[in-house]
Amino acid sequence: MRLNYLILCLLPFTFTKVFGQETIALRPAVFNLSTNGAYVAAVQDERTHRDLGTHKNLDGDKVTLYMDQGAEQAIKSFYEASMPPRLDGKPILIKIKALNVQESKRRMNGFIAWVARAHIDLVFLEKQSGEWSEVFTIKHNEDQVFGLYDKRSLYNTHERRIRAALEYCMQAFLNTYEEQKDLAENHFNVSRRRHPVEPRLGQWFNLVTAKALRSTYFEGYGVSYTGFVDSEKGLIRPYETSFEVTWARPEVAEENGFREVNSFVFRPELYFFYKRITRGIYASLSANVPVGYESLEDLEGDNSFNFVIGAGASQGLRIIPWERRGLVIGADFFQQFETSKVYRFDAGVEVVVGINF
């Protein structure tokens, strides 16, 4: 009885992720090839997970995508349309090492866009002395850019990118076949395409953070949105915008002939960079243009407004322990010039805390 009661109590805290399934059927398409009699005799899928990835469909539901008829039969049928088997032909075996479709946001030309990718890794084998021998390997990404609100076109064209990737790989294989085959033996040496191919699109991070600021002349708070694609190499170019509310400390305001000085500033980034130090830790460097206004009350109680514009810079650190969602913390040192009634140059520090989602 107690055990049953315990199970009933725990049920609300247990769950299992269950995703629906959808299939992608390759459209029959003939492309021009100089095959010299080569044809695909068989396809072997050596992937540990034989799906194409899990994505949100057009209804917003998470679904796992698969090739219709399975990857082996689908790819064999696709190539047979352009390379029909021949009695006097050269049989080729293809091994699938990787095949998936991906989606990620990315900053492009100052805006955020969707990038869709079909990633493929194939090994081609031919028979030599009665045994299948590896003769060619290739990895390829077929990428396409879509507008931020054009998710329908992105989702509906995964099949097109898979077909394009398959055609590219076969063309590369046959070109190598033509260049390297030994006419006497009708074999050619193992060839590996050397240009680097990133297997995954970088993880897109959405950060919403709040910050507390304190400087030589003022203190206050702000909120920011930051979006960026993670990368282990080079500089990361995030998209960021922030809004700040600050006030001059009483002694500073009084020294300048005011009872209160409140600022409301919008701060779009001009140049902003992250550099990944290690997983989850990033150094940051930015240049920005603060724009806003000051609300001033002088010692006699008269109110006035002052337009504020300037140039700022900051250097700091961001810590993002969890890739998918969770806490974000950080700190920045900043410097700025502004058309303030209280100062022309200021410097200070800000502490950042927020969420990644």
C-alpha positions as CSV (number, residue, x, y, z in Angstrom):
1,M,0.0,0.0,0.0
2,R,2.8,2.4,0.9
3,L,4.6,1.5,-2.2
4,N,1.6,2.3,-4.4
5,Y,1.2,5.6,-2.6
6,L,4.8,6.5,-3.2
7,I,4.5,5.7,-6.9
8,L,1.4,7.9,-7.2
9,C,3.3,10.7,-5.6
10,L,6.3,10.4,-7.9
11,L,4.3,10.1,-11.2
12,P,4.0,13.9,-11.7
13,F,7.8,14.2,-11.6
14,T,8.5,11.5,-14.2
15,F,8.3,12.0,-17.9
16,T,9.5,10.5,-21.2
17,K,10.3,12.4,-24.3
18,V,8.3,11.0,-27.2
19,F,8.5,12.6,-30.6
20,G,6.4,11.9,-33.6
21,Q,8.0,10.8,-36.9
22,E,7.9,12.2,-40.4
23,T,9.5,10.9,-43.6
24,I,11.3,12.6,-46.4
25,A,10.8,11.0,-49.8
26,L,13.5,11.8,-52.4
27,R,11.9,13.1,-55.6
28,P,13.0,11.1,-58.7
29,A,15.4,13.3,-60.6
30,V,17.9,12.5,-63.4
31,F,21.1,14.5,-63.5
32,N,23.8,14.4,-66.1
33,L,26.6,12.0,-65.4
34,S,29.5,10.6,-67.4
35,T,29.5,7.2,-65.6
36,N,31.6,5.0,-67.9
37,G,29.3,2.1,-66.8
38,A,29.6,2.6,-63.1
39,Y,26.5,2.0,-61.1
40,V,25.5,1.6,-57.5
41,A,25.1,-2.0,-56.7
42,A,24.3,-1.6,-53.0
43,V,24.1,1.0,-50.2
44,Q,25.0,0.3,-46.5
45,D,23.9,2.5,-43.7
46,E,26.5,2.5,-41.0
47,R,25.1,5.3,-38.9
48,T,24.5,4.5,-35.2
49,H,21.2,6.5,-35.4
50,R,19.4,6.2,-38.7
51,D,17.2,9.2,-38.5
52,L,17.9,12.6,-40.1
53,G,17.5,14.6,-36.9
54,T,14.7,16.0,-34.7
55,H,13.1,19.3,-35.6
56,K,9.9,21.3,-35.2
57,N,7.5,20.7,-38.0
58,L,5.2,23.4,-39.5
59,D,2.7,22.8,-36.6
60,G,5.4,23.5,-34.0
61,D,5.6,19.9,-32.9
62,K,9.0,18.2,-32.5
63,V,9.3,15.3,-34.9
64,T,12.1,12.9,-35.8
65,L,12.8,12.8,-39.6
66,Y,13.6,9.6,-41.5
67,M,14.2,8.8,-45.2
68,D,11.2,7.3,-46.8
69,Q,11.9,3.5,-47.5
70,G,15.0,3.9,-45.3
71,A,18.3,5.6,-46.4
72,E,19.8,2.6,-48.1
73,Q,16.9,2.0,-50.5
74,A,16.1,5.7,-51.0
75,I,19.7,6.5,-52.0
76,K,20.1,3.4,-54.2
77,S,16.8,4.2,-56.0
78,F,17.9,7.9,-56.4
79,Y,21.2,7.0,-58.1
80,E,19.6,4.3,-60.2
81,A,17.5,6.9,-62.0
82,S,20.7,8.4,-63.4
83,M,23.0,5.3,-63.3
84,P,20.9,2.3,-64.2
85,P,22.7,-1.1,-63.7
86,R,24.4,-2.6,-66.7
87,L,25.7,-6.2,-67.3
88,D,29.0,-4.8,-68.4
89,G,29.1,-2.0,-65.8
90,K,31.3,-1.4,-62.8
91,P,29.4,-2.1,-59.5
92,I,30.0,0.4,-56.7
93,L,29.2,0.0,-53.0
94,I,28.4,3.1,-51.0
95,K,28.6,3.3,-47.2
96,I,26.8,6.0,-45.3
97,K,28.8,7.3,-42.5
98,A,26.7,10.4,-41.8
99,L,23.4,11.8,-43.2
100,N,21.3,14.4,-41.4
101,V,19.5,17.7,-41.8
102,Q,20.2,20.7,-39.6
103,E,18.7,24.1,-38.8
104,S,20.3,27.0,-36.9
105,K,20.0,30.8,-36.7
106,R,22.9,32.9,-37.8
107,R,23.8,36.6,-38.0
108,M,24.1,37.8,-41.6
109,N,24.5,41.4,-42.8
110,G,23.4,42.7,-39.4
111,F,20.3,40.6,-39.3
112,I,19.3,37.2,-37.9
113,A,18.6,34.5,-40.5
114,W,17.9,30.8,-40.6
115,V,20.5,28.5,-42.1
116,A,19.5,25.0,-43.2
117,R,22.0,22.2,-43.9
118,A,22.1,18.7,-45.3
119,H,25.3,17.0,-44.1
120,I,26.6,13.8,-45.7
121,D,29.6,11.6,-45.3
122,L,30.0,8.8,-47.9
123,V,32.5,6.1,-48.6
124,F,32.7,4.6,-52.1
125,L,34.1,1.0,-52.7
126,E,34.8,-1.1,-55.8
127,K,35.6,-4.7,-56.1
128,Q,39.3,-5.5,-56.4
129,S,40.4,-9.2,-56.5
130,G,36.9,-10.2,-55.5
131,E,36.8,-8.0,-52.3
132,W,35.2,-4.6,-51.7
133,S,38.0,-2.0,-51.4
134,E,37.6,1.7,-50.4
135,V,38.5,4.0,-53.2
136,F,36.9,7.3,-52.4
137,T,35.6,9.2,-49.3
138,I,33.8,12.6,-49.2
139,K,32.1,14.8,-46.7
140,H,29.8,17.6,-47.9
141,N,27.5,20.3,-46.6
142,E,24.6,21.7,-48.7
143,D,23.7,25.0,-47.0
144,Q,20.9,27.4,-47.7
145,V,19.9,30.7,-46.1
146,F,16.3,31.7,-45.3
147,G,14.6,34.7,-43.7
148,L,14.0,34.6,-40.0
149,Y,10.2,34.2,-40.6
150,D,10.4,31.8,-43.6
151,K,10.5,28.6,-41.6
152,R,7.9,27.0,-44.0
153,S,10.3,27.2,-47.0
154,L,13.1,25.9,-44.9
155,Y,11.2,22.9,-43.7
156,N,9.8,22.1,-47.1
157,T,13.2,22.1,-48.8
158,H,15.1,19.6,-46.7
159,E,14.6,17.0,-49.5
160,R,16.0,19.3,-52.1
161,R,19.3,19.8,-50.1
162,I,19.6,16.1,-49.6
163,R,19.3,15.5,-53.3
164,A,21.8,18.3,-54.1
165,A,24.3,16.8,-51.6
166,L,23.9,13.3,-53.1
167,E,24.4,14.6,-56.6
168,Y,27.5,16.6,-55.5
169,C,29.1,13.5,-53.9
170,M,28.5,11.3,-57.0
171,Q,29.8,14.0,-59.3
172,A,33.0,14.3,-57.2
173,F,33.4,10.5,-57.2
174,L,33.0,10.1,-60.9
175,N,35.3,13.0,-61.7
176,T,38.0,11.4,-59.5
177,Y,37.2,8.1,-61.3
178,E,37.9,9.7,-64.6
179,E,41.1,11.3,-63.4
180,Q,42.7,8.5,-61.4
181,K,41.6,5.1,-62.8
182,D,44.2,2.7,-64.1
183,L,43.0,1.9,-67.6
184,A,44.7,-1.5,-67.5
185,E,43.1,-2.6,-64.2
186,N,40.1,-0.3,-64.2
187,H,40.8,0.5,-60.6
188,F,42.0,3.8,-59.0
189,N,43.7,4.8,-55.7
190,V,42.0,5.8,-52.5
191,S,41.1,9.5,-52.7
192,R,40.0,11.7,-49.8
193,R,38.8,15.2,-50.3
194,R,40.9,17.4,-48.0
195,H,39.0,20.6,-47.6
196,P,37.6,20.9,-44.1
197,V,33.8,20.2,-43.6
198,E,32.2,21.1,-40.4
199,P,29.8,18.3,-39.5
200,R,27.4,20.5,-37.4
201,L,26.0,24.0,-37.6
202,G,26.9,26.0,-34.6
203,Q,24.5,26.1,-31.6
204,W,22.4,29.3,-31.6
205,F,22.2,31.0,-28.2
206,N,19.4,33.3,-27.1
207,L,20.4,35.3,-24.0
208,V,18.2,37.6,-22.0
209,T,20.1,39.3,-19.2
210,A,19.7,42.0,-16.6
211,K,22.7,44.0,-15.4
212,A,23.5,46.3,-12.5
213,L,25.8,49.2,-13.4
214,R,28.0,51.4,-11.3
215,S,30.5,54.0,-12.5
216,T,32.3,57.2,-11.4
217,Y,29.2,59.3,-11.8
218,F,26.1,57.1,-11.9
219,E,24.5,53.8,-11.1
220,G,21.5,51.9,-12.5
221,Y,20.1,48.8,-14.2
222,G,19.6,47.5,-17.7
223,V,18.2,44.7,-19.8
224,S,19.8,43.1,-22.9
225,Y,19.1,40.6,-25.6
226,T,22.1,38.7,-27.2
227,G,21.9,36.2,-30.0
228,F,24.9,34.3,-31.4
229,V,26.1,31.1,-33.0
230,D,28.7,29.2,-31.1
231,S,32.1,28.5,-32.7
232,E,35.2,27.0,-31.4
233,K,37.4,28.8,-33.9
234,G,37.8,32.5,-34.6
235,L,35.7,35.4,-33.4
236,I,32.0,35.1,-32.9
237,R,29.9,38.1,-34.0
238,P,26.7,38.3,-31.8
239,Y,23.7,40.4,-32.3
240,E,23.0,42.5,-29.2
241,T,20.8,45.4,-28.1
242,S,20.2,46.8,-24.6
243,F,18.2,49.4,-22.7
244,E,19.4,51.1,-19.5
245,V,18.0,53.3,-16.8
246,T,20.5,55.2,-14.7
247,W,20.7,58.0,-12.2
248,A,23.5,60.2,-11.1
249,R,24.5,59.7,-7.5
250,P,23.2,62.6,-5.3
251,E,26.6,64.1,-4.6
252,V,27.4,64.1,-8.3
253,A,24.1,65.7,-9.3
254,E,24.4,68.4,-6.6
255,E,28.0,69.2,-7.7
256,N,26.7,69.9,-11.1
257,G,23.7,72.1,-9.9
258,F,21.0,69.4,-10.1
259,R,18.8,67.7,-7.6
260,E,18.2,64.7,-9.8
261,V,19.6,63.4,-13.1
262,N,18.0,60.3,-14.6
263,S,19.0,58.8,-18.0
264,F,17.1,56.5,-20.3
265,V,19.5,55.1,-22.9
266,F,19.1,52.6,-25.8
267,R,22.4,51.0,-26.7
268,P,22.6,49.2,-30.0
269,E,25.9,47.5,-30.6
270,L,28.2,48.8,-33.3
271,Y,30.9,46.2,-33.2
272,F,30.6,43.2,-30.8
273,F,32.7,40.1,-30.6
274,Y,32.9,37.0,-28.5
275,K,35.9,34.7,-28.3
276,R,35.3,31.2,-26.9
277,I,37.9,30.4,-24.2
278,T,36.6,27.0,-23.4
279,R,33.2,25.3,-23.5
280,G,30.7,27.7,-21.8
281,I,33.1,30.6,-21.2
282,Y,33.5,33.5,-23.6
283,A,35.5,36.7,-23.6
284,S,33.6,39.7,-25.0
285,L,34.6,43.0,-26.6
286,S,32.2,45.6,-27.9
287,A,31.8,49.1,-29.3
288,N,28.4,50.8,-29.1
289,V,26.5,54.0,-29.6
290,P,24.3,55.0,-26.7
291,V,21.3,57.1,-27.7
292,G,18.7,58.5,-25.3
293,Y,17.8,61.4,-23.0
294,E,18.4,62.8,-19.5
295,S,15.6,64.0,-17.3
296,L,17.0,66.8,-15.1
297,E,15.7,68.7,-12.1
298,D,17.8,71.6,-10.9
299,L,18.1,72.8,-7.3
300,E,15.2,75.2,-7.8
301,G,12.9,72.4,-8.8
302,D,12.8,73.3,-12.5
303,N,12.7,70.3,-15.0
304,S,14.5,70.0,-18.3
305,F,15.6,67.4,-20.8
306,N,18.9,66.8,-22.5
307,F,19.4,64.7,-25.7
308,V,22.2,62.1,-25.1
309,I,24.4,60.5,-27.7
310,G,27.9,59.1,-27.4
311,A,30.4,56.3,-28.0
312,G,31.1,53.4,-25.7
313,A,33.2,50.3,-25.3
314,S,33.3,47.3,-23.0
315,Q,35.4,44.3,-22.2
316,G,34.1,41.3,-20.2
317,L,33.3,37.7,-19.6
318,R,30.2,35.5,-20.1
319,I,29.7,32.1,-18.5
320,I,27.0,29.9,-20.0
321,P,27.2,26.5,-18.2
322,W,24.4,24.8,-20.1
323,E,24.1,24.9,-23.9
324,R,20.3,24.4,-24.3
325,R,18.9,26.5,-21.5
326,G,19.9,27.7,-18.0
327,L,21.7,30.4,-16.1
328,V,24.0,33.1,-17.6
329,I,26.4,35.2,-15.5
330,G,29.1,37.7,-16.5
331,A,30.8,41.0,-15.8
332,D,32.0,43.9,-17.9
333,F,34.3,46.9,-17.6
334,F,33.0,49.8,-19.7
335,Q,34.1,53.2,-20.8
336,Q,32.0,55.9,-22.6
337,F,31.8,59.4,-23.9
338,E,28.4,61.1,-23.8
339,T,26.8,64.5,-24.2
340,S,25.6,64.4,-20.6
341,K,25.1,67.4,-18.4
342,V,27.0,65.6,-15.7
343,Y,30.1,64.2,-17.4
344,R,31.8,63.8,-20.8
345,F,33.8,60.7,-20.0
346,D,32.9,57.9,-17.6
347,A,34.0,54.4,-16.7
348,G,32.6,51.7,-14.5
349,V,31.6,48.0,-14.1
350,E,28.5,46.0,-14.7
351,V,27.4,42.6,-13.3
352,V,25.3,40.5,-15.6
353,V,22.8,37.7,-14.8
354,G,20.2,36.1,-17.0
355,I,18.9,33.1,-18.8
356,N,19.8,31.1,-22.0
357,F,16.9,29.6,-23.9
